[in-house]
Amino acid sequence: MADTDDLGLPSEIAARLPGPRDTLANFRALREFGADRTSTPFVCDVLREAERTGRPAVQPRCGVGGHPEMLELLRTLNEAGPAILSVTVDSHTRLRRFDVASTLLRTDPTGLNGYPLVAHGWQRVRELIRSVPVPLEVRHGSPDPRELFAVAMAAGITSFEGGGIGYNLPYSKDVSLGHSLRAWQRVDAVCGTLAEAGVMIDRELFGTLTAVLVPPSVSLAMTLLEGLAAVREGVRCLSVSYPQGGEIHQDVAALRAIRSLAARYLDEDVEVYPVLHEFMGVFPRTPEFAGLLILHGGLTARLGGATKVISKTVQEAYGIPDAAVNADGIRMTALGASEMLDFVRLDEDRIAEEQHWIEREVTEIVEPVLGAPDLFAGIEAGFGEGTLDIPFSASVHARSHIVPRRDRSGAIRYAECGGLPFSPAVRRRQAACLERSGAPGRTLLEAADADIHYFLEKENVFTTAHGNRGNR
């Protein structure tokens, strides 16, 4: 393993970590059969098996502050049959406020909105890993995750989510892209060194971004740039995530485009796995309609050829779900992604057309950046000039001049392209798709707000119809 000095860690963090030999030995021991005749697969092992069977691996989000409570949560969720489990990290750790996280852990662990992994330390995280038979992934949202990553690797975590774009611009107000890109470069370099030693770390790229009306080509362009940066440092396993928009033909096309774009831009020896995040926007409130949306997400993942799907729950509209409901979300997602729904057929010509245009849009976004002498400088310049952009960003380092809209089918289009370097043909198609889509009298922002609440409107229609039938 690359020395922790390569991450530029604070001395107080580095001093608490085991040495490189211990870390490597721990990774290798995971695959060895213990006294109970079980072993723990790496996440890449699970992804390869899901790819082989065509059945997407299901993974929930989960994370609580206390260690005993986290152990109990993982064991409870494991009973629902997930292929991978998450360790979702708290916001103080995400922002590198480790002292605050440690204080809350001692005084009020229920005040933490996730597992303070750095405060708990690598020994406790090893206990989490050994508590369940499926591997764990760390999910967090940090623009600079070096300390978190170091502790996760010392523990034996085999999947680490994020990147210098997707874990910066959607979350942080004023972290420069130069800082986040170079922090993640160090993370990826350690993953590359581990790969050379035979330890494959899955690096999941967070294409969900702001999770609000994200056009597919923006999502895929950002993860492609992050993927190119990661591969340059030696990463050999990439999970490329995409947020379910809700129109199934467009979502299936986007998932399929991930493989096509990877084949065009990435090295052949890099494993690339499409991942679907079930709908991340404003969620339905009734359990019946929320359950239908979750089932729909599983089906979308299977039809799109996703290797993994991140599940949701019927309590999504109300905050953090309890363990039982989270387990139900795993089961509903798995049902939607199962062979039971293989009778469902979509319009393949429509999917092919969507995929063609998504890939063309991605190419038009990334090619100017790839023509720059330095990838990171090209990314920074692109966001500075607005030729790279994401909608509804929290960051001062993105212009957020893109205005997305839904067309009549529910597919997400560009009402305003901002400074994205799209050709006239792409712009004409976007305009044509959006003709007659909005309600009369609405401003563009009012229409976009209605599109954000798209599934609430669908829920109202569903609830009214369901209630009327019940009264007959």
N, C-alpha and C positions, 0 to 999 in steps of 0.2 A: 504493500500500500504506500502511496505517496506520503511523505512525512507530513505531520500536521503543520509544520512550518510553511508548507506550500499553500495552506489556506489562510495564512496570516492571522492566526487566532490570538486572542488575548492570552497572556501567560497563565492567568488563573483558570481559564478553561482548558488550555492545553495540558496543564499539570495534572488535571483530574482524569485524563484519558489513558487507556491502556496503550501499550506500544503496538507498532505495526504488526509484529509477529502474532501477538495475542489476538488482534483484530482479524487477521487472516485465518488463524486457527479456528476462531469462533465461527466465521462464515462457513468454513469447510465442515465443521462439526454439525452444522444444521442438517446437512444431507445424510449424515451417518445415523444408523439405527441405534437408538438408545436402549436402555433396559426394558422399556415398555414396547420395544420393537416398532417404534414409530420414528419418522424423520420429518423435518419441515422443509417443504420445497421452497425454492426461490420463486419470486413473482414471475420471472421469465419462464420458469418451468410451467407454471399455471397457464401463462399466455400461449405457450407453444401447444399445450394440450387443448386449449380452447380453439386454437386455430385448426388443429388436426380434426377435431370433432365437428366444427361449425356451430358449436353451442357457446354463446358468449358467456364469459365469466362474470358473475354478479358480485358487486362490491358496494357495501353501504358506507355512508359517512358515519363516523362515531368518535366522540372524544369527550371525556369529563375530567375534572381536575384531580380528584383523589386517586391514589394508586389502587387501593382495594376495590373502589367503585369501577375503575377502568378494567381491572381484571374480570370483575363480575359481568360488566357490559360485553366484553369480548366473548366470554364463555356463553352468555345468553344468545348473542347474535349468531355464534357459530352453530347453534342448534337449528337455525333456519337454513343452513346449507350454503353459505356464501363461498365463493372460490378464493376470495381475498378479503381481508379486513383492513380497516383504516385506523390510524392514530391521528386524529385531527387535533391540531395544536392550538393553544389559546392565543388571543390577540396580543398579550404582553410579550410572549415569546416571539411571536411573529415580528414584532417591532423591536426585538432585542432588548426589551426591558426585563432582563432576567432577574434582577433584584426584586422588582415589583411582583413578578410571578412567584418567586420563592417566598416572599412575605405572605402573599395570599394563600399559598399552599399550606403554610404553617397556621394561618389564622382563620381562613375561610375558603377552603377549596371549592365550595359550591359557587363562589363568586368568580370562578374561572370558566370561560366559555370553551374550554378544550383542555387537552392534557399538556401540562407544562414540561415538556420532555427534557429540556436542558436542566431545569430545577430538580427533576426526579433523578436524572443521571442514568448512565448507560447500564448500570447493573439492574436497575428496576425495569428498564426497557427490555433487557434480555429475559426477564421474568415474564413480561407480556408476550414475547415471541414464543416462549416455551409453553404458554398457557393454552394455546389453541393449535390445531393441526394445520391451519392454513397460514400463508405468509401475510405480513403486514406491510402497508405503505404509509409513509408520512405525508400528510396533506396540511398545508399551513398558510400560504399567501405571503411569504416574506420576500422582500426585494433583495435582501442580503442574508442568506441562510447559512453562512459558513459555520457558525457555532452549532446550530441545530443539526446541520448535515454531519458534522464531525461526531457528535454524540450518537446520532442515528446509526452511522457506520460502525462505531465502536460497539453498539448494541447488537448489530446484525440485521438491521432493516435492509430489505433488498429492493425497495422501490421508493423513489423520492420524487415528488411532484414539483413542477414549477419551472420558471425561466426568467431571463432578464427583462422580457417585455410583459408577459402574461401575469407575472407576480409583482409587477411594479405599477404600470399605468392604470389598471383597474382599481388598485387598492390605496396607493400612496399619493399624497398631494404634491410633494416636492422632493422626490428622490431622483437624481439625474439618471438618465439611461446609461451614461458612461459608467457610473458606479455599479448599478445593478447588473449590467452585462458582464462586467469584469469580475464581480463577485461570483456570478454563476459560471463564468469561465473557469474559475478555480475549482468549483464543485465538479464540473464536467471533467476537468483534468484528473482529479482523483478517481472518478469513475473509469476513466480511460486506463489509469494505472491498475486499478482493480481488475478490469477486463483482461489485461495482459497477464495477470496472476491467476486467471481462471475464475474470477468472481464477477458475474454479470449483474450489474445493477440496472434495473429498469428505470429509465428517466421519463416520467410522464410530463408532457407539455400541456399547459393549461389553455387550450383554445377557447374555453368558455368566456374568457375575458370579463367584460362587465356583466355578462349574462342577460343583457337587456337588448332585445332585437338585434343580435349580432348577425350581420350578413355572412353567409358561409365563406365567401372568398376572403373576407377580412380575417376570420378565425384561422383559415387554412394558411393564409399568407404569413401571419405572425408565427404560427407554430413551425412553418417551413424554415423561416429565418432562424428561429431558435434551434431547430433541429440541425441545420447546417453548422451553426456555431458549436453545438454539442459534439457532432461527429468529428469536427476538426480537432477536438480535444481527445478523441479516442472512444467516445461513447458508442456502444454497439447494440444497445437495445432501447428503442424509443416507443413510447405509447403516445399517440397523437390524439388528443381529446377534442371533441366537437360538441357544442351545446344543441340539444334538440330544439328546433324552432317551432315544430308543430305541424308543418305540412309534410306529409310523409314522403312524397316523391322528391322534394328538395333535400330532405334530411338523408334519405337513402343515397341520393346522388353525391352529397357531400362526403358521406362516409366512404363511398367507393372511390371518390377522387383522392382521398388520402393515400391509398395504395398507388394510384397512377402517378401522382406527383412525387411520391417517394422514389418510385422506380426511375423517374426522369432526373431527379436532382441529387439523390443520396447514393452512397456507395452500395454495391450489391451485397456486401457482407454485413450490412446493418439490418437488424431485425426491426420491422416497423409494424405496429399494431394499432388499428383504429379503435378509438374508445368513444362511446356515446355517454354524455351526461344527460340523464333524463331532465325534463324541462326545468330550467333554473329561474324562470321569471315568476310573475305573480301567480300563485298557485290557487286552484279551486278550493273552496272551503268545505263543501259537502263531501263526506267520505266516499259516497257512491261515484261522483264524477271525478274526484281525485284518484280513486282507484282505477277508473277507466283510463285516465291519462298515464298512470304508471304502467298499466298493461300495454298501452299503446307505445310507450317508450321501449319496453322489452321487445315488442314486435318490430319496431323500427330498427333496433340494434341488430336483430337477426337478419332482416331483409337487406340491411346495408352492409352485412358482412363484418360488423364490429366484433372485435376480439373480446372486448370487455364493455360492461355497462355499469354506470354508477347509479344506484337506485335512489328513489325518493320514497316519501311516506305520505299517508293521508292527513297527517298533522302538519304538513309543510307550511301551510298558511298561518299557523299559530305559534311557530317557534321551533325549538329543539324537540324532536319527538322522544317519547319514552321507548324503552327497549322493546317492548312487545309490539308496538306499532312499527318500529324500525324493522323488526324481524318479519312482520307481515309484508312490508315493502320489498324485502328481499324475495319472498315467495311469489308475490304478484309479478315482479319483474322477471323472475325465472320462468314463470308460466308464460308470459308474453314472448319470451325468447326461446321457447321450447318448440319441439317438433309438432306439438298439438295444433299450431296455427299455420302449418306449412301449406294448408289449402288456400291461404290468402295470396292473391296475385295482384300486382300493380301494373300500371301502364309502362312497359319497359321503354317504349319510344320517348315518352315524356321524361323518364329518368335520364335516359341517354342525352337528351337535349339539355336538361339541367346540368348534368355533369360536364358536358362540353363547355358551357358558358362559365360555370364555376372555375374550371381549370384555366380557361382563357383569362378570366379576371385575375386569378392568382398570379398567373404569369406576368400580366401587365403591371401588377403591383410590385412583384419582387425583382423582376429583371433589371430595372434601373439601379436597385440596391446592389445586386450581384455584380454590376458593372463597375462599382466603386473599387478603388485600390485596396481598401480595408473594409471588411464586413461591418464591424462595429461602427466605424466612422460613417459608413453608408446608412446604417440604421438611424444613428443620431441625426444625421443631416436630413434624412427622409422625414422624421417626425418634426424636426425644426421647420422644414419647408411645407409640411402638410401633405407631401406625396405618400407618406405613411400616416395612418390615422386609425383611431378606433372611436366608436360612438359612446357618448355619455361617460367619458373618462373623468376620474377624480383628479387627474394629474395636470399640473401646469405645463408638463412637457409633451402633451398631446393636444392638438387643436380642437378635436372633437367637432369638426365641421361636417362630418357625415350625418345625414338624417335618414334613418331607415324607416320604411313603411311596409305594411303587409299588402299584398295584392288581394284580389277577390278570393283566391284559393287559400289564403293564409300564408303563402310563401313570403319570405322577407326580401325586400328589394331596396334599392337606393333611391330615395326621393331627392336627396342631395348627395352628390359624390364628393363634395369638398374639393380637396386638391389631389385626390387619387388620380394617377396617370392613366385613366381609362381612354380607350380608343372611341371614336365616334360611334362605331358599331355597338360597343357595349352600352354606351349611354343611350343610344336609340332603343335598344332592347329593354333597358330598365324603364324608360319612359313608357314604352308600349305596354309593359306588364302592369304598370300602375294606372293606366287609363281607366277611368270610371270606378276607381277603388274607394275613394273617400266619400264620406257623407257630405252632402252640400252644406255650405255655411261654416265648415270647420277650418280653422287655420291649420298649417302644417304641423305645428307642435300639438295642437288639440287632437289631430288625427293620430299622431304618433303616440300620444298618451292612451288613446283608445286601443291602439294596437298592442301596447304594453299589457293592457288588461284583457287581452283577446280571449283567454280561457275563462275569465269571469263571465264574459258575455255568453260564451258557449254554455257555461254552467247554468246561467239563468234560463236559457232556452231549454236545456235538458231537464232542469228542476221543474219548470212550468209544465212541460209535457208529461213528466213522470207523475207530478201531483194531479194533473187532470185525469190521467188514466186511473190513478188510485181512487178518484172520487166517482168514477162511473158505476 
